[in-house]
């Protein structure tokens, strides 16, 4: 850091402080992404991140909701929460300094991407920010950020021995079609729900493909204003009610709000491995557009899924099942 100017050293410290301040929990992260997008609409990924983060919040809170408390043992729910929370934290820790470096660059009118190595981000995404500064290709940058962040969590979360054994190889996680772990939903204030899902959440390429499909839905010219209106008008609490308050058909079950359910978790990241030096970037990852094999309008699906979950709860009660393993 001694090679940097005093001003640049101050910028690094300010970015570190702001990132830590906003990386407290799912609520603070979601709000930070959305606030950033409103100030920097050319960075489309930040709106995608805020809407995906909303899903992460209600997935967390669902674990302590009326239905899942009856379906899953306390230890299983705890492990699933920590998995969501760890991935959330790692992505924000990696990406928010990048977003702030870009914001400082626009304010000063010159690129500051030479500061990115001080935040231990991949060489892949450093190159992509330089490219974006030159050609202003927002879609390319959004795709690159999707690729980067999914790679960031691949080893520390998806392939981590503890998470891998206790979460991703567990029966309950592989029963994910019931539990909607791999479906991301974008609601509107008109009570409609859009989104996409992935089979094989552990697959890096499938998660990247899901991110690109979600981006194509979110920024569809006809739909984007409705999603933005929802995000602007709806305070993110983590409760499923954030979505369901607009529904014409009410579903059973209740979900608590995040800050009355979970404590703040202290995280640390000591291993800074540049994934792009050990993993090749597939040309397919950067390819756009994507194709939707299934409908993106999921309102009826969501209601049916809620009914299926209620049926599962009733079945469990009838059979007096003690817990899922």
N, C-alpha and C positions, 0 to 999 in steps of 0.2 A: 504493500500500500504506500510505501515511501516514494514510489515513482509517480504517484498521483498528486494533483494539486490539492490544496487545502479544501477548496470548494468541492472537488470530487470525493474526497474523504468524508466530508460532511454529508454529501448526498447518500453515500453508502450507509452511513450511520442512521440517517433519517429513514431510509428504506427498510433497514433492519428493524428499527423501532416500530414503524407503521405496520410492517408485516406481522410482527409478534402481537401487536395490539389487536389486529383484526383476525388473527388465527386462533381465537379463543375457543369457539365452538361452531357448530353447523350454522347457527343463526348469524353470527358475525361474519362468517365466510360468505354465505349467500348474499347478505346485504352489501358486503364489500364488492363482490363481483358485479352486482347490479348497479351500484353507484358508479363504479368505474365505467361500465358500459355507457351510462348516460352522459358521462363526461368525455368518453372516447368511443363514439359509435363506430369508428372504423375498425375497432378490435372486436369483431363479432363473437369471438370465442368467449369473451367475458359474459355475454348474455346467455350463451349456451351453458356455461359453467354455473351461472346463478340458477337456471331452471333445473339443471341436473342435480345441483346441490339441494334444491327444494325437495326433490324426490328422496335424496339421501336422508333428509331430516324426517320426513314422515315415515320412511322405512324404519328408522331408528325408533321413533315414537310408537309405531305400530307394534313393536316387540313388547311394549308395556301396555298395549291396549286391551280392550275387553276380550277380543277373540284369541290373540296370540298368547296371552297369559294362561289360557286354558289349553293351548295346543303344545306349547314348548316349555321344557323345564327351565328353571331360573338360570342354571349354568349355561345352557345353550343360548338363551336370550342374551346373556352377558357377553359371550364370545362373539355373537353376531354383531352386537353393538360396537364392541372394540374393533372389529374388522372394518365396519363402516367408518368409524371415527378415525382410525389410523390412516386409511386411504384418503379420507377427506383432508386430514391435517397435512399429510405428505404432499399432496397435489398443491395445496395452497402455499405451503412452505417453499415449494419449488417455483411456482408460476407467478405469485404476486410480486416478487422483486423484479421479474421480467417486465410485468405490466407497468410498474412504477418507473423503471429505467426508461421505457418508451415514453411515458408521460413527461418525465424530466427532459427527455430529448426534444419533444415537441415544444415544450415551453422555452427551451434555450435555443431552439432552431438548429441544433446540430446533434448528430448521433452520439450517444454515450454507451454504445453496446460493448465497448472495451471494458466496461465495469462488470459485465455479466459473469466473467470467471470468478469474481469475488463472492458470488452467490452460489457457486458450485453447480451451475446448470450445464446441461450437456452441450458438447460442441455442435451437435446437430442443430439445436434450437438457437444457439448463438448465430450460426450461419444463416438461419431462416430470418432472424430479426434484421440482419444486414440486408438480406435480399428484399425484405418487405420495405425497408427504408428507401431502397432504390426504385422498386417498381410498384409499390402500394397495392399489391395483390392481396386483398383481405381474405379471399377464400383460400388461397394457398397458405397464408399464415394460420388461419383457423384450423385447417387440416393438419398442419405441422404441429400446432399446439395439442391437438387431439392425440397425435402420434406420440409426442413427447411425454405427455402426462400419463398415458397408459403404460408406457415403458418405465416411467418413474416408479409406479407402484408394482410392477411385475415381480421383481425380486424381493423387496421388503415386505410385501403383503401377499400377493398371489402365490409366490413360490416359497414364502417363509415356512420353515418346517412346522411351526406351531399352528399357524393359520391353515396351512395346507392340510394337515392331519385332522384338526379339530373342527374346521369349518368347511373348506372346499371339497374334502373327501367324505364329508358326513352325509348320512342318508337324508337328513333334513334339508341340507343345501341342494342336494340333487333332486329334491322334490320341489324345485323352484318354480315349476309351472303353476303349482298351487299358490306358492308364497310370493309371486311377483317380484322376486329379487332382481331379476334381469330385465324388467320392463320399466321404461322411463315414460312418464306421462306429462303432457303439457295441457293444462286446462284453460278454459276461457271463462269470462264473466257471464257468458250466455249458457253455462252449464254443459258445455261440450268438452270432450277429452280426446286429445290426439296423442300419438306416441309410437314407439317401436320397442321391440324386445330382441333378445339374443339367446340362442341356445348355445351352451358351452361357454359360460362366463369366464372360465379359467383361460380360454384361448385369447392371447394378445391380439391376434389379427381380427377375431370376431368382435372384440370390444372396440377396436379402432373402427371397424366397419359400422358398428352400432352408433358410435359417435358421429360419423359422417352422415348416416341416415337421419339421426336426430337433428343435425344441423340443417339438412335439406328441408325437414318439416318446419323447423322453427323459423327459418327465414323465407319460407314461401310467401310471396308478396300478398296473397289473399289472407293468409293466416297470421303473419307476423304482428299486425296491429292488435289483434285480439289477444295474443300471448303477452304482448308488451302491456296492454291495458290491465290484464290480470296481475302481472308482476308489479305494476305501479300502484294498483288499488288494494292489493291484498298483502297485509302484513304477514311475514313468514314467521309462524310459530312452531312449525314441525308437526302440528296436528293434521290429521287427515281432513278435519273440518275446514281447513283452508281451501280445499278443493270442493268438498261436498256441500258447502253452504250455498253454492250456485246451482246444485243439481235440482232437476225437476222431480226426480224419484229419489226418495230418501233410502239409504241403506242402513242395515243394522250394524251395531258395533260402535264403540267410541274409542278415540285415540287421544291421549293426553298431549299437552304442549311440552316442548323439549326442555325448556329451562326450569320447569317444575318437576322434571322426571329424572334428568341425568346431571351429575356433577361435572365441573370442568375437569378435563383430563390433561395432565401434564405430559407432553411428548418430548422426545429427544431424537435427534438424528445425528449419529456419529459417523456412519459410513457414507462417504460421498463417492459413489462409483459412477463414472460417465458411461451410461448404458450404450451410447452410440459408438463407443470404442470397442465394445465386446459383442454387439448385436447389429447385424446389417439392416439397414432401412430398406424394406421391400418397396419396389416401384408400385405395387398394388396399393400400398398404404396411401400414397400421394395421389392416387387416381381419383378424379371426380368427373362426372356425377356418379351417384349410386342408384341402385334399383331397389324398389320396395316390393318384396314378394308377398307381403300381406297388407291388408288395409291399414291406413294410418289413423282413421277415425275409430276411436276405441270406447266411445261412450257406452254402448250396449255391452261390450266386452267387460268393461269395468264393473257394471252393475251385476252381470252374470258371475263374475269372479267373486264379488262380495257375497253373493248368495251361496256360492260353492263353499266359501270359507265358513259361513254360518252352518251349512249342512255338515261340514267336517267337524265343527265344534259339537253339534248335536250327536253325531255318530260317535265321537270320542266319549261323550258323556254316557251314551247308551251302552257302550262296550266297557266303560270304566277303565279306559286306558290311562296308565299312570304318567307315561312320558314318552316322547319320541327319542330315539337314539340316533 
